[in-house]
């Protein structure tokens, strides 16, 4: 059976939904309640925090990239849990203009599809009864999305809270809790968002503080009672063809961004994942038949990667006879060099001719569709992939053969095509700036 669920969302980014999500996960876990977390949208940082807080692997659900069957199959991971909590992205109704596989990518799509009532986190700074007007608008925006109630955040005083509650009572909206202003559980951020969970030395303390803070100011039993859902049982997870049967997977603070549903799908298909750390100067396992370099923050560790001679030579030997694929940061590390924010150039592995720079930042953000000109591990030529791109690198050169035609969510061609290079021994290097989420139907 699939347990009931709630979607934690907000009118916009920065309202406090991650604080509430992590606090609830940690508090419920401390009470012995098994909670299955999910993340709406193409975010690869939040799920690691969810997993740390809940003790259960968190999975992304994305209506633009995933069809309904894939979403429902992933929700099947909630079997055996007592409750589902899904964290939204951006604002509740924020998505792209042109719908994709099963929606436009908005968190509201997931709430409507799964029948999960929404708990809206409202930043109450600088307003009082007027906050209720915002909540009322969200309650009425889409008839297929039900607002369970709100949690007020950054409340200045008891008087401030009382005034807001007066407004909420006037429009008939439940207030589940009121979080006062505080900075004790703020997590450091960098240009792509939160610092990764693996880099948080005091993460247990942060989660414990968040749990105590939320438990003290939110009516958790009332939240649990508001949970609902329309899915009683889930279909089998959609099949994901692995890139190989033995996958050498780069995994450390420089290469950490791989979607959990892909790893789970590869393992379910019988693949063996062989992690290695480029930052520890480790080469890919020679018994692997494919090597996968995920995204991450290679620009922050460019000096260490450049000095990792064993990693570089091991990867160069590997690609002579086998396939190596890189996504975003992994793709950049497969190039000839990265120029860091201070203008210093660092040698990369040279599997491809790509050169990138962070000295002059340029944001690349959005959904991507790729029609492959050449095969990548797990997907043949002519396959169409759906994914998402987010980085600040300036592309100085991308001289190898184009891997794919890339278009954005509005069907506008994107100039960064990815790259493919073949080696005399039968190996092939491929890379893209976007992170694959699913193969399109």
C-alpha positions in Angstrom: 0.0 0.0 0.0 1.1 3.6 -0.7 0.8 5.8 2.4 -0.9 9.2 2.3 1.2 12.2 1.5 1.7 16.0 1.6 3.5 18.4 -0.7 5.6 21.1 1.0 5.6 24.1 -1.2 5.7 28.0 -1.2 4.9 31.0 -3.4 8.6 31.3 -4.4 12.1 30.1 -3.6 13.6 31.3 -0.4 10.4 31.1 1.7 11.6 28.3 4.0 10.2 25.1 2.6 13.6 23.3 2.9 13.8 24.2 6.6 10.3 22.9 7.2 10.9 19.8 5.1 14.1 18.8 6.8 12.7 19.7 10.3 9.6 17.5 9.7 11.6 14.6 8.3 14.0 14.6 11.3 11.3 15.2 13.9 9.1 12.4 12.5 12.0 10.0 12.3 12.8 10.7 15.9 9.2 9.8 16.8 9.6 6.4 15.0 7.5 7.4 12.0 8.8 6.2 8.7 8.6 9.0 6.1 9.3 8.6 2.4 10.7 11.8 1.0 10.5 13.0 -2.6 11.7 16.1 -4.4 9.6 17.7 -7.2 11.7 19.0 -10.0 15.3 18.4 -11.3 17.2 19.1 -8.1 20.1 16.9 -7.2 21.1 18.5 -3.9 18.0 18.4 -1.8 17.4 14.6 -2.0 20.7 14.0 -0.2 19.6 16.1 2.7 16.2 14.4 2.7 18.0 11.0 2.9 20.1 12.2 5.8 17.1 13.5 7.7 14.7 10.6 7.0 17.0 7.5 6.6 15.2 6.7 3.4 16.4 7.4 -0.2 14.7 10.4 -1.7 13.7 10.4 -5.4 13.0 13.2 -7.9 9.5 13.4 -9.5 9.3 15.7 -12.5 6.3 16.2 -14.7 8.1 17.7 -17.6 10.7 14.9 -18.0 8.7 11.9 -16.7 5.5 10.4 -17.9 2.7 9.4 -15.4 3.8 5.8 -15.3 7.4 6.6 -14.4 6.2 9.0 -11.6 3.9 6.4 -10.2 6.6 3.7 -10.3 8.9 6.0 -8.3 6.2 6.7 -5.8 6.2 2.9 -5.2 9.4 3.4 -3.2 7.0 4.7 -0.4 5.7 1.1 0.2 6.4 0.3 3.8 6.5 3.9 5.0 3.9 5.6 7.2 3.8 8.9 5.4 5.0 10.7 2.2 6.5 14.2 2.3 7.4 15.7 -1.0 9.3 19.0 -1.3 8.4 21.4 -4.1 10.7 23.5 -6.2 10.5 27.3 -6.7 6.8 28.4 -6.4 4.0 25.9 -6.3 2.7 26.8 -9.8 6.1 27.7 -11.4 6.9 25.6 -14.5 7.8 26.1 -18.2 5.5 27.5 -20.9 5.3 24.4 -23.1 4.2 21.2 -21.3 6.4 18.1 -21.4 5.8 14.4 -20.7 3.0 14.8 -18.2 3.0 18.5 -17.3 5.0 21.7 -17.3 7.3 20.8 -14.4 5.4 22.6 -11.7 5.2 21.1 -8.2 1.4 21.6 -8.5 1.4 18.9 -11.3 2.8 16.3 -8.8 0.3 17.3 -6.1 -2.6 17.0 -8.5 -1.4 13.7 -10.0 -0.8 12.1 -6.6 -3.7 13.7 -4.7 -1.3 15.1 -2.1 -2.6 18.2 -0.3 -0.3 21.1 -0.2 1.2 22.7 2.9 2.2 26.2 1.8 5.1 27.9 3.6 4.5 31.6 3.7 7.2 34.2 4.4 5.3 36.6 6.6 8.0 39.3 6.7 6.5 42.8 6.2 2.8 41.9 6.2 0.1 40.7 8.5 -3.6 40.0 7.4 -2.5 40.5 3.8 -0.6 37.2 4.0 -4.1 35.6 3.9 -4.8 37.0 0.5 -1.7 35.3 -0.9 -2.8 32.0 0.7 -6.4 32.4 -0.7 -5.0 33.0 -4.2 -3.0 29.8 -4.0 -6.0 27.9 -2.7 -8.0 28.9 -5.7 -5.5 28.9 -8.5 -6.0 25.3 -9.6 -9.2 23.3 -8.7 -7.2 20.0 -8.9 -4.8 21.1 -6.3 -6.0 21.2 -2.7 -4.4 23.4 -0.1 -4.3 21.7 3.3 -3.1 24.8 5.1 -0.1 27.0 5.7 2.9 27.3 7.9 4.0 30.8 8.6 7.7 31.6 8.5 9.8 34.5 9.7 7.1 35.7 12.1 8.3 38.7 14.1 6.3 38.4 17.3 3.2 36.9 19.0 1.3 40.0 18.0 2.4 39.6 14.4 1.3 35.9 14.4 -2.1 36.8 15.9 -2.8 39.4 13.2 -2.0 36.9 10.5 -4.2 34.3 12.0 -7.1 36.7 12.0 -6.7 37.0 8.2 -6.4 33.3 7.8 -9.5 32.7 9.8 -11.4 35.2 7.6 -10.6 33.2 4.5 -11.0 29.7 6.1 -7.4 28.6 5.8 -5.8 26.3 8.4 -2.6 27.5 10.1 -0.4 24.5 11.0 2.3 26.5 12.7 4.3 29.7 13.0 8.1 29.7 12.8 9.8 32.7 14.4 12.7 34.4 12.8 16.0 32.6 13.5 19.3 31.8 11.8 20.5 28.8 13.8 19.7 26.2 11.1 20.6 28.2 8.1 22.8 26.1 5.7 25.7 27.6 3.7 25.0 28.2 0.0 27.1 28.6 -3.1 26.3 29.5 -6.7 24.3 26.4 -7.5 22.4 26.4 -4.2 23.0 24.6 -1.0 26.4 23.2 -0.2 26.1 19.4 -0.6 25.1 17.2 2.3 28.4 15.3 2.1 30.3 18.5 2.8 28.3 19.5 5.9 30.4 18.4 8.8 27.8 19.5 11.3 24.8 18.1 9.4 23.5 15.9 12.3 23.5 19.0 14.5 21.7 21.0 11.8 19.1 18.3 11.4 18.6 18.0 15.2 18.2 21.7 15.5 15.7 21.8 12.6 13.7 18.9 14.2 13.5 20.7 17.5 12.6 24.0 16.0 9.8 22.6 13.8 8.4 20.3 16.5 8.2 23.3 18.9 6.3 25.5 16.5 4.3 23.2 14.1 1.2 21.0 14.9 2.7 17.8 13.5 -0.3 15.6 14.4 -2.6 18.0 12.5 -0.2 17.8 9.5 -0.2 14.0 9.5 -4.0 14.0 9.8 -4.2 16.2 6.7 -2.2 13.8 4.5 -4.0 12.1 1.6 -3.4 10.4 -1.7 -5.1 8.8 -4.6 -2.6 6.1 -5.5 -3.3 2.9 -3.6 -0.7 0.8 -5.2 2.1 1.5 -7.6 3.0 -0.1 -11.0 6.5 -1.6 -11.3 9.1 1.1 -11.8 9.7 1.9 -15.4 12.7 0.1 -16.8 15.9 1.9 -17.0 18.6 0.4 -19.3 21.9 0.8 -17.5 24.9 2.2 -19.4 26.7 -1.1 -18.7 26.7 -4.1 -16.5 29.7 -3.0 -14.5 29.7 0.8 -14.2 32.7 2.7 -12.8 31.0 5.7 -11.2 32.9 8.8 -10.1 31.6 9.7 -6.6 33.1 12.4 -4.4 32.6 16.1 -3.6 33.6 17.1 -7.1 31.3 14.5 -8.8 28.1 13.9 -6.9 25.2 15.0 -9.0 23.5 11.9 -10.3 19.7 11.4 -9.9 18.9 8.7 -7.3 16.2 7.1 -9.6 18.9 6.4 -12.2 21.2 4.6 -9.8 18.2 2.6 -8.4 17.1 1.8 -12.0 20.6 0.6 -13.0 20.8 -1.6 -10.0 17.3 -3.0 -10.5 18.4 -4.0 -14.1 21.2 -6.0 -12.6 24.1 -3.6 -13.1 27.0 -3.4 -10.6 28.1 0.1 -9.6 31.8 0.5 -8.8 32.4 3.9 -7.2 35.8 5.6 -7.4 37.0 9.0 -6.3 39.0 11.3 -8.7 39.8 13.6 -5.8 41.5 10.7 -4.0 43.4 10.1 -7.3 41.6 6.8 -8.0 41.3 5.4 -11.5 38.1 3.7 -12.7 37.9 0.0 -11.9 39.5 -1.8 -14.8 36.9 -4.6 -14.6 34.1 -2.0 -15.5 32.7 -2.0 -19.0 31.7 1.7 -18.9 32.7 4.8 -16.9 30.2 7.5 -15.9 31.4 10.9 -14.6 28.4 12.8 -13.0 28.1 16.5 -12.5 29.2 18.4 -9.4 31.7 21.1 -8.6 34.9 20.3 -10.5 35.7 24.0 -10.7 36.0 24.1 -6.9 38.5 21.2 -7.0 40.2 21.9 -10.3 43.7 22.0 -8.8 43.3 18.6 -7.1 41.8 17.1 -10.3 44.7 18.5 -12.3 47.2 16.9 -9.9 45.4 13.5 -9.9 47.8 11.8 -12.3 46.6 8.3 -11.5 43.0 9.3 -12.2 43.9 11.1 -15.4 46.0 8.3 -16.8 43.6 5.6 -15.7 40.7 7.4 -17.5 42.8 7.9 -20.6 43.6 4.2 -20.7 40.0 3.2 -20.1 38.6 5.3 -23.0 40.9 3.6 -25.5 38.7 0.5 -25.5 35.5 1.4 -23.6 32.9 4.1 -23.3 33.2 7.1 -20.9 30.3 9.5 -20.5 30.2 12.8 -18.6 27.4 15.1 -17.5 27.9 18.8 -16.9 30.9 18.9 -14.4 31.9 15.4 -15.5 31.8 16.6 -19.1 34.0 19.6 -18.2 36.5 17.2 -16.5 36.7 15.2 -19.7 37.9 18.3 -21.6 41.3 19.8 -21.9 41.0 22.4 -19.3 39.0 24.4 -16.8 39.7 28.1 -15.9 38.6 28.8 -12.4 37.0 31.9 -11.0 40.4 33.5 -10.4 41.5 33.0 -14.0 43.8 30.1 -13.4 43.8 27.3 -16.0 43.8 23.7 -14.7 44.6 20.8 -17.0 41.8 18.2 -17.2 41.8 14.7 -18.6 41.8 15.6 -22.3 39.4 12.9 -23.5 37.6 15.6 -25.4 38.6 19.1 -26.7 36.2 21.0 -24.5 37.5 24.0 -22.6 35.4 25.9 -20.1 35.9 29.0 -17.9 34.4 30.3 -14.6 36.4 33.5 -14.8 33.4 35.0 -16.6 30.3 33.4 -15.4 27.3 32.7 -17.7 24.2 31.0 -16.4 22.9 28.1 -18.3 19.5 26.9 -16.9 16.6 25.0 -18.1 15.1 21.7 -19.3 16.7 20.1 -22.3 15.6 17.6 -25.0 18.4 15.9 -26.9 18.1 14.0 -30.2 21.3 11.9 -30.2 23.4 11.9 -33.3 25.6 9.1 -31.7 25.0 6.6 -29.0 25.8 7.2 -25.4 26.1 4.3 -22.9 22.6 2.9 -22.4 21.0 4.9 -25.3 21.3 4.4 -29.1 21.8 7.0 -31.7 18.5 8.8 -32.6 17.1 8.3 -29.1 15.5 11.4 -27.5 16.5 12.2 -23.9 14.9 14.6 -21.5 17.1 16.3 -18.9 18.0 19.6 -17.2 21.0 21.9 -17.4 22.3 24.3 -14.7 25.8 25.7 -14.5 27.7 28.9 -14.8 30.5 27.9 -17.1 31.5 29.8 -20.2 32.2 27.5 -23.1 35.4 28.6 -24.7 35.6 25.7 -27.2 33.6 22.6 -28.0 35.5 21.3 -31.0 34.6 17.6 -31.2 31.8 16.1 -33.3 28.4 17.2 -31.9 26.7 14.5 -29.9 23.1 15.7 -30.3 20.8 18.4 -31.3 19.8 20.1 -28.1 16.6 22.1 -27.7 15.1 23.8 -24.6 11.6 23.5 -23.2 10.3 26.0 -25.8 11.8 23.9 -28.7 14.5 26.5 -29.3 17.8 25.1 -30.4 20.6 25.3 -27.8 24.1 25.9 -29.2 25.9 23.6 -26.7 25.6 20.2 -28.5 27.7 18.0 -26.3 30.6 16.1 -27.8 31.6 12.7 -29.1 35.1 11.4 -29.9 35.9 7.9 -31.1 39.2 6.1 -30.3 41.1 3.6 -32.4 40.9 0.8 -29.9 37.1 0.9 -30.0 36.5 3.3 -27.1 34.3 6.4 -27.2 34.1 9.6 -25.1 30.7 11.4 -24.9 29.5 14.3 -22.8 26.7 16.7 -22.3 26.0 19.8 -20.3 22.6 18.5 -19.2 21.8 15.8 -16.7 19.7 13.1 -18.2 16.4 12.4 -16.3 14.6 10.0 -18.7 14.3 8.8 -22.2 11.4 10.5 -24.0 8.6 8.4 -25.4 
